[in-house]
Amino acid sequence: MNIDSLEDWKRSHDCGALRIEDSGQEAVLMGWVNTRRDLGNLIFIDLRDRGGITQIVFDPQLDKETHERAHLLRNEWVIACRGKVSSRLKGQENSELDTGDVELHVTGLKILNITEVPPFQVDGMVDASETLRLKYRYLELRRPGIFRNFYRRHLIAANIRKYFNKNGFLEVETPVLTKSTPEGARDYLVPSRVKKGAFYALPQSPQLFKQLLMISGFDRYYQIVRCFRDEDLRADRQPEFTQVDVEMSFANEEIVMNVFEDMIKKLFKEVLDIEIPDIPRLEYSEAIDRFGTDRPDTRFHMELRDISSLVKNSGFKVFQSVIDNHGTVRAICVKDAATIFSRKILDELTEKVNEYGAKGLAWIKVNDEGWQSPIAKFFKESEREAISRRMEASANDLILIIADKPCVVFQSLGMLRVEAAQRLGLIEEGEYSFLWVTSFPLFEYDEEEESLNAVHHPFTAPFEEDLALLKDHPEKVRSRSYDLVLNGTEIGGGSVRIHNISLQEEIFRSLGLSKKDADMKFGFFLEALKYGAPPHAGMAIGFDRLVAIMSGVDSIREVIAFPKTASAICPLTGAPSLVDDAQLEELGLKILAD
């Protein structure tokens, strides 16, 4: 088949532009054949480009030769057509299309390219595995619904840049090839050809560089930046991802949080036309106590309650044993769920809490006659009444109880409240609930390594009033940090930074870093702190996560043009892939057999 030239044609409109007021005009459209309906006499084509879809009509009475050639057209062929815009017949309009009041009556056709049969249907329902769709991602990106995600991503990025540019921030690019520094995850390493045996690292974040920019006097910096972390993947993780990175000199947590809150409000209003109210704040300890997690979903209630004092002297030895061993007994009340949550569902929930280390799940169904529960017989009537009051439980409510060490209890109940809310349909689509979580612990204890780790990163400043605890009780030191949570997902976090070299060295010592190790890993940064570092603070938002939530999709893979799978593989390109021996030799590398 001959492929036509486009030299003498110029596109007049995209496929989403024509309206009823364009009727009678000549138009030239170009795009892909989305669907075709060949009725013999009339041929209807839905023509698609990124702007939308327009129905085009081939009528032998208008142009017999063009009509004959239109019989050849198949889905996903690339064509150009010329014709007159006409209003559709009354009753044949398509309200689902922006162009649904008009159609193009074609008098000229150019076939610009043909296609092999696609491995899956581009138009209509998703009917292929994720691996196949990612292998042919360029085809999936043709879907209008997928494209809308990326148009929204573009709008979000444009509005973020507009906000920071307007408010005195300077966009600065930081290096992609840098030094390997411990920041919580494994680095991706890049071998050096020039200096054999040495490696660059891809940045997990621009953390040290943005602090160096504050030492440089840049005052207000931002960047929408690519970051890399070699970590276990989930739906909201990718080995390479994008974040909105910000740093401010002479700022504290209040200033940074106010800037980001103002940006979020303007962003949601501009992109989604949604008014975001003032964002509430919770300290870390209160968030854990009430919701079991430092990233609670506050679109529904169902808060944790401590019932340890009510059950410690009961006849139920399991609860007594946990309390005697410094554990805790806590519960949630699932309203109006007693008749909905069958024994099968309760067994499923028990299996889920087992994954968090819980040894079991106790449950109580409250009805008009009292308690229905396997553990009811172990409690006196007065104890049952006290527990029901503490849980604010009434008839047809379900009480779910976990007894274990605190971390297991909090993680298990934090998961259960979300699981219960999802099963009951308490979470409405299109609802956005933000929360600031502040005052995290500065350190956390790693039982396997028997050492302290930084909860955020080792450059986070502690509260001044907690400095006296650093030497003997580092686990009690709070950090001047803050996370932004949206619908139960942490979308960003930041902190006031350490700008004093002596305090920075003391934090390194608390983390078990010797002076030699600190100099080897962070020597260039410690040197910079000697030259008049201003007080500074900053924050970063996970851009992909934010776009995914604002687009109403579950996975960030849906808003990344060419993502990796959950095993960090790119089905499209085949990366990661082997390289030939000559390349390895040039780099001074040798692959060891397994």
C-alpha positions in Angstrom: 0.0 0.0 0.0 1.2 3.5 -0.9 1.8 5.8 2.1 0.7 9.4 1.3 2.8 12.5 1.7 1.7 15.3 4.0 3.6 18.1 2.3 0.7 20.0 0.9 -1.7 19.6 3.9 -1.7 21.5 7.2 -3.8 20.5 10.2 -6.4 23.1 11.1 -7.8 21.7 14.3 -7.1 18.9 16.8 -9.7 16.2 17.2 -11.2 17.7 20.3 -11.6 21.3 19.0 -14.6 21.4 16.7 -17.9 22.7 18.0 -21.4 23.5 16.6 -20.4 27.1 15.8 -17.8 25.6 13.4 -20.5 24.1 11.2 -20.0 25.0 7.5 -16.3 25.5 7.8 -13.6 23.5 6.1 -11.3 21.6 8.4 -8.3 19.3 8.2 -7.9 16.7 11.0 -5.1 14.2 11.6 -4.9 11.4 14.0 -5.4 7.7 14.6 -8.5 5.6 13.7 -10.0 4.9 17.1 -13.1 2.9 15.9 -14.7 2.3 12.5 -18.2 1.4 11.5 -18.4 0.4 7.8 -22.0 0.4 6.8 -21.3 0.0 3.1 -22.9 3.2 2.0 -21.7 5.3 4.8 -18.4 4.8 6.7 -18.1 6.3 10.2 -14.6 6.8 11.8 -13.9 8.1 15.3 -10.6 9.9 14.7 -8.4 10.4 17.8 -5.5 12.6 18.8 -4.4 14.0 22.2 -7.1 16.7 21.9 -10.0 14.2 21.8 -12.2 12.4 19.3 -14.2 13.6 16.3 -16.6 11.5 14.2 -15.7 11.7 10.5 -18.1 10.4 7.8 -17.2 9.1 4.3 -20.2 9.4 1.9 -19.9 8.2 -1.7 -22.1 11.1 -2.8 -19.5 13.6 -1.6 -16.4 11.9 -3.0 -16.6 8.4 -4.5 -12.8 7.8 -4.7 -12.2 8.9 -1.1 -15.1 6.7 0.0 -13.7 3.6 -1.8 -10.3 4.2 -0.2 -11.9 4.5 3.3 -12.9 0.9 3.1 -9.2 0.0 3.7 -9.0 1.8 7.0 -8.4 -0.2 10.2 -8.0 0.7 13.9 -4.8 2.6 14.8 -4.0 3.6 11.2 -2.7 7.2 11.0 -4.7 9.3 8.6 -5.4 12.9 7.6 -8.8 14.0 6.3 -10.2 17.2 4.8 -13.9 18.1 4.7 -16.7 20.3 5.9 -17.9 20.5 9.5 -21.6 19.6 9.8 -24.0 19.5 12.7 -25.2 16.0 13.5 -28.8 15.0 12.9 -31.1 15.6 15.8 -31.1 12.7 18.2 -27.7 11.4 16.9 -25.6 13.8 19.1 -23.0 12.2 21.4 -23.1 13.9 24.8 -20.0 11.9 26.0 -17.8 13.8 23.5 -16.9 17.5 23.5 -17.3 17.3 19.7 -20.5 15.3 19.9 -22.7 17.9 18.2 -20.7 17.9 15.0 -19.0 15.5 12.5 -16.7 16.0 9.6 -18.0 15.1 6.1 -14.8 14.0 4.4 -13.9 15.0 0.8 -10.2 14.2 1.0 -8.2 11.4 2.7 -4.5 10.7 3.1 -3.2 7.4 4.7 -0.1 8.5 6.6 0.8 5.1 8.1 -0.6 1.6 8.7 -0.2 -0.6 11.7 0.2 -4.3 12.6 -2.6 -5.7 14.7 -2.0 -4.3 18.2 -1.3 -6.8 21.0 -4.3 -5.5 22.9 -7.2 -3.2 22.1 -6.3 0.4 22.5 -9.9 1.6 22.6 -12.2 0.3 25.3 -11.7 -1.9 28.3 -8.2 -2.7 29.6 -7.9 -6.4 28.6 -4.2 -7.2 29.0 -1.7 -7.9 31.8 0.3 -5.1 33.2 3.5 -6.6 31.9 2.1 -6.7 28.3 0.7 -3.1 28.6 4.1 -1.8 29.9 5.9 -3.6 27.1 3.8 -1.7 24.6 3.4 1.3 26.8 3.4 3.7 23.8 0.2 2.0 22.7 -1.4 2.3 26.2 -0.5 5.9 26.3 -2.8 6.5 23.4 -5.8 5.8 25.6 -7.6 9.1 26.3 -8.0 8.2 30.0 -4.3 7.5 30.4 -3.4 10.7 28.5 -5.6 12.7 30.9 -3.4 11.6 33.8 -0.4 13.1 32.0 -2.1 16.3 31.0 -3.0 16.7 34.7 0.6 15.9 35.7 1.7 18.7 33.4 -0.8 21.1 34.9 0.2 20.2 38.4 3.9 20.7 37.6 3.2 24.0 35.8 1.2 25.4 38.8 3.9 24.3 41.3 6.6 26.1 39.2 4.3 29.1 38.9 3.8 29.3 42.7 7.4 29.0 43.6 8.6 31.4 40.9 6.1 34.0 42.1 7.3 33.6 45.7 11.0 34.3 45.2 12.3 30.7 44.9 15.1 30.0 42.4 15.0 26.8 40.4 18.5 25.2 40.5 19.5 21.8 39.1 21.7 19.6 41.3 24.0 16.8 40.1 22.7 13.3 39.1 26.2 11.8 39.3 27.3 12.3 42.9 28.9 10.6 46.0 27.4 7.6 47.7 26.1 8.7 51.1 23.9 6.7 53.5 20.3 8.2 53.4 18.2 5.2 54.3 17.9 3.2 51.1 20.5 1.5 48.9 22.2 3.6 46.3 22.2 3.0 42.6 25.9 3.0 41.7 27.5 4.1 38.4 31.1 2.9 37.7 33.6 5.5 36.6 35.5 4.7 33.3 38.1 7.4 34.1 38.8 6.3 37.7 38.6 2.5 37.6 37.3 1.0 40.8 35.5 4.2 41.8 31.8 4.8 41.6 29.3 7.6 41.4 25.9 7.2 43.0 22.6 8.4 41.7 21.0 10.7 44.2 18.3 9.4 46.6 17.5 13.1 47.0 19.3 16.4 46.6 19.5 16.7 50.4 23.1 17.8 50.8 23.2 19.9 47.7 20.2 21.9 48.6 21.7 22.6 52.0 24.9 23.6 50.3 22.8 26.1 48.2 21.6 27.6 51.5 25.3 27.9 52.6 25.9 29.5 49.2 23.4 32.3 50.0 20.7 31.3 47.5 18.1 31.8 50.2 15.1 30.1 48.5 15.6 27.1 46.2 13.2 24.6 44.5 13.5 21.9 41.9 11.2 19.3 40.4 13.9 16.6 40.5 14.5 13.0 39.6 15.6 10.7 42.5 16.7 7.1 42.7 16.4 4.5 45.4 17.2 0.8 45.2 14.5 -0.5 47.6 11.7 -3.0 47.7 8.9 -1.8 45.5 5.2 -1.3 46.0 2.4 0.3 44.1 3.5 3.7 45.3 7.3 3.1 44.7 9.6 3.2 41.7 13.3 2.9 41.5 13.3 6.3 39.9 10.8 8.9 40.9 10.2 12.6 41.0 9.9 15.0 44.0 9.2 18.7 44.5 12.3 19.7 46.5 12.4 23.0 48.5 14.9 24.7 50.9 14.7 28.0 52.6 17.2 30.0 54.6 16.4 31.8 57.9 13.2 29.7 58.1 11.7 27.4 60.8 9.1 24.7 60.5 6.2 27.1 60.8 7.4 29.1 57.7 8.0 26.0 55.6 4.7 24.4 56.5 2.8 27.6 55.8 4.5 27.9 52.3 3.6 24.4 51.4 0.0 24.6 52.8 -0.5 27.8 50.7 0.9 26.1 47.6 -1.4 23.0 48.1 -4.5 25.2 48.5 -3.7 27.1 45.3 -2.8 24.0 43.4 -6.1 22.1 44.3 -8.1 25.2 43.5 -6.4 25.8 40.1 -6.3 22.1 38.9 -9.4 20.5 40.6 -11.4 23.6 41.6 -11.5 22.2 45.1 -11.2 24.4 48.2 -8.8 22.9 50.8 -9.4 24.1 54.3 -6.6 24.9 56.8 -4.7 21.7 57.4 -4.9 20.3 61.0 -1.8 19.2 62.9 -1.0 16.2 65.1 2.2 15.4 66.9 3.6 12.0 66.1 2.9 10.6 69.5 -0.8 11.6 69.3 -1.1 10.2 65.7 0.2 6.8 66.8 -2.0 6.8 69.9 -5.2 7.7 68.1 -4.7 6.0 64.7 -1.9 3.5 65.1 0.2 5.1 62.4 2.1 8.3 61.6 0.2 8.6 58.3 -3.5 8.3 59.3 -6.4 8.4 56.9 -8.6 11.0 58.6 -11.5 10.7 56.1 -13.2 8.5 58.7 -13.1 8.2 62.5 -12.7 4.8 64.2 -9.9 5.8 66.6 -7.9 3.5 68.8 -8.8 3.2 72.5 -6.6 1.9 75.3 -8.5 -0.7 77.4 -5.5 -2.1 79.2 -6.6 -0.7 82.6 -10.1 -2.2 82.1 -8.9 -5.8 81.3 -5.7 -6.2 83.4 -7.6 -7.8 86.3 -10.1 -9.7 84.2 -10.4 -13.5 83.9 -8.8 -13.5 80.4 -5.3 -14.6 81.0 -4.1 -13.7 77.5 -4.7 -10.0 78.2 -3.2 -10.2 81.7 0.0 -11.8 80.4 0.5 -9.2 77.7 0.1 -6.3 80.2 2.4 -8.0 82.8 5.0 -8.2 80.0 4.8 -4.4 79.3 2.4 -4.8 76.4 -0.8 -3.0 75.7 -4.4 -3.9 74.9 -6.2 -1.6 72.5 -9.3 -1.7 70.3 -11.3 0.0 67.7 -15.1 0.2 67.4 -16.5 -0.5 63.9 -19.9 1.1 63.9 -22.9 -0.9 62.5 -20.7 -3.8 61.5 -21.7 -6.7 63.8 -24.1 -8.2 61.3 -22.0 -7.4 58.3 -18.7 -8.9 59.4 -19.3 -12.6 59.3 -17.1 -15.2 60.9 -15.4 -15.7 57.5 -14.5 -12.0 57.4 -13.2 -12.0 60.9 -11.0 -15.0 60.1 -9.7 -13.0 57.1 -8.9 -10.0 59.3 -7.1 -12.3 61.8 -4.9 -13.6 59.0 -4.1 -10.0 58.1 -3.0 -9.0 61.6 -0.9 -12.1 61.8 1.2 -10.6 59.0 2.0 -7.7 61.4 3.1 -10.1 64.1 -0.1 -10.1 66.1 -0.8 -13.5 67.7 -4.6 -13.1 67.4 -7.6 -10.9 67.0 -10.3 -10.7 69.7 -13.7 -9.5 68.6 -16.9 -8.6 70.3 -20.3 -8.1 68.6 -22.5 -5.9 70.7 -26.2 -6.5 70.5 -29.3 -5.6 72.5 -28.8 -8.7 74.8 -25.2 -7.9 75.4 -21.9 -9.4 74.0 -21.6 -12.1 71.4 -17.9 -13.1 71.6 -15.7 -16.1 72.3 -14.1 -14.1 75.1 -17.3 -12.8 76.7 -17.3 -15.5 79.4 -14.1 -14.2 80.8 -15.5 -10.8 81.8 -17.8 -9.7 84.5 -20.9 -7.7 83.6 -19.4 -4.6 85.1 -16.2 -5.1 83.0 -18.2 -5.6 79.8 -20.1 -2.3 80.5 -16.9 -0.4 81.2 -15.3 -1.6 77.9 -18.4 -0.8 75.9 -18.5 2.7 77.4 -14.8 3.2 76.7 -15.4 2.2 73.1 -18.6 4.2 72.8 -20.2 1.0 71.5 -23.9 0.4 71.0 -26.1 -2.3 69.5 -24.8 -3.8 66.2 -21.3 -2.4 66.7 -18.2 -4.5 66.4 -15.2 -4.2 68.7 -11.8 -5.4 67.4 -9.1 -5.9 70.0 -5.3 -6.5 69.7 -3.1 -7.4 72.7 0.6 -7.4 72.2 3.7 -5.2 72.4 2.9 -1.6 71.4 4.4 -1.6 67.9 2.5 -4.7 66.9 -0.8 -3.3 68.4 -0.4 0.0 66.6 0.5 -1.4 63.2 -2.3 -4.0 63.4 -5.1 -1.7 64.5 -3.8 1.0 62.1 -4.3 -1.5 59.2 -7.6 -2.8 60.6 -9.3 0.6 60.7 -8.5 1.2 57.1 -9.5 -2.3 56.1 -12.8 -2.0 57.9 -13.5 1.4 56.4 -12.9 0.0 52.9 -15.2 -3.0 53.4 -17.9 -0.7 54.8 -17.6 1.9 52.0 -16.8 4.7 54.4 -14.1 6.2 52.1 -15.6 8.4 49.4 -13.9 8.9 46.0 -12.9 12.5 45.3 -12.5 13.4 49.0 -9.2 14.9 50.1 -8.2 15.0 53.8 -4.8 16.5 54.6 -2.9 16.3 57.9 0.4 17.6 59.2 2.2 15.2 61.5 5.0 16.8 63.5 7.6 16.2 66.2 8.8 12.7 65.2 11.4 10.9 67.2 14.9 11.8 66.0 16.1 8.2 66.2 14.7 4.7 66.0 16.3 1.5 67.3 17.2 -1.2 64.8 16.9 -4.5 66.7 18.7 -6.5 64.1 21.6 -4.2 63.8 21.4 -3.2 67.5 22.0 0.4 66.6 20.2 3.7 66.2 19.0 5.0 62.8 17.8 8.4 61.9 14.0 8.4 61.4 14.2 11.0 58.6 17.9 11.6 57.8 20.9 12.5 59.9 20.7 16.2 59.1 17.4 16.8 60.9 17.7 19.2 63.9 16.5 18.0 67.3 14.4 20.2 69.6 16.8 22.4 71.7 15.1 21.4 74.9 15.9 17.7 74.1 19.6 18.2 73.6 20.4 17.2 77.1 18.9 13.7 76.4 21.2 13.0 73.4 23.9 11.3 75.4 22.0 9.0 77.7 18.5 8.8 76.3 18.7 9.4 72.6 15.5 7.5 72.0 13.6 10.3 73.8 14.9 13.1 71.6 12.3 14.7 69.3 13.1 16.0 65.9 12.0 19.3 64.3 10.4 17.4 61.5 7.0 17.4 59.8 5.2 15.1 57.3 2.3 16.0 55.0 -0.3 13.2 54.9 -3.1 13.0 52.3 -5.8 10.3 52.5 -3.6 8.0 54.6 -0.5 8.4 52.3 2.6 10.4 53.3 3.1 12.6 50.3 5.9 14.7 51.7 8.2 15.5 54.6 10.8 17.9 55.8 12.6 19.3 58.7 14.6 22.1 60.2 18.2 21.2 59.4 21.3 21.2 61.5 23.5 24.2 60.6 26.0 23.9 63.4 29.0 21.6 62.8 29.4 20.6 66.4 25.8 19.4 66.7 26.1 17.7 63.3 29.1 15.8 64.5 27.3 14.9 67.8 24.4 13.4 65.8 26.8 11.4 63.7 28.4 10.0 66.9 24.9 9.1 68.3 24.4 7.1 65.0 27.6 5.2 65.6 29.6 7.0 62.9 33.2 7.5 63.8 34.9 10.8 62.9 36.8 8.9 60.2 33.6 7.4 58.8 31.8 10.8 58.9 34.7 12.5 57.1 34.8 9.8 54.5 31.1 9.9 53.8 30.2 13.6 54.5 33.6 15.4 54.7 32.7 17.8 51.9 29.5 18.8 53.8 31.1 19.1 57.2 33.7 21.3 55.7 31.0 23.6 54.2 29.3 23.9 57.6 32.5 25.7 58.9 31.9 28.6 56.6 28.8 30.4 58.0 25.8 28.1 57.3 22.6 30.0 57.9 19.7 28.4 59.8 17.6 26.7 57.2 14.7 24.3 56.7 13.1 22.5 53.8 10.7 19.9 52.5 10.1 17.6 49.6 6.8 16.3 48.2 6.5 13.0 46.3 5.3 14.4 43.0 4.2 11.1 41.5 2.2 10.2 44.6 0.5 13.6 44.6 -0.4 13.4 40.9 -1.7 9.8 41.4 -4.0 10.9 44.2 -5.2 14.0 42.3 -5.9 11.8 39.3 -7.8 9.2 41.3 -5.5 6.2 40.5 -4.1 3.7 42.9 -0.6 3.3 41.6 2.0 5.8 40.7 2.8 3.6 37.7 -0.4 5.1 36.1 1.1 8.6 36.1 4.7 7.8 35.1 5.2 7.6 31.3 7.5 4.6 31.2 7.5 3.0 34.6 9.2 -0.2 35.9 7.3 -3.3 37.2 7.2 -4.3 40.8 10.5 -6.1 40.3 12.2 -3.0 38.9 12.1 -4.3 35.3 11.3 -2.2 32.2 9.3 -4.6 29.8 9.5 -2.0 27.1 13.3 -1.7 26.8 14.4 -4.9 28.6 16.3 -2.9 31.3 18.2 -3.9 33.3 20.2 -5.8 30.7 23.6 -7.4 30.3 26.5 -5.5 28.7 29.3 -6.9 26.6 32.7 -7.8 28.0 34.4 -4.9 26.2 32.3 -2.4 28.2 33.0 -4.2 31.5 36.8 -4.3 30.7 36.8 -0.6 29.9 35.2 0.1 33.4 37.6 -2.3 35.1 34.7 -4.6 36.2 34.2 -8.3 36.2 30.9 -10.2 36.7 31.2 -13.0 39.3 29.3 -16.2 38.7 26.4 -16.9 41.1 
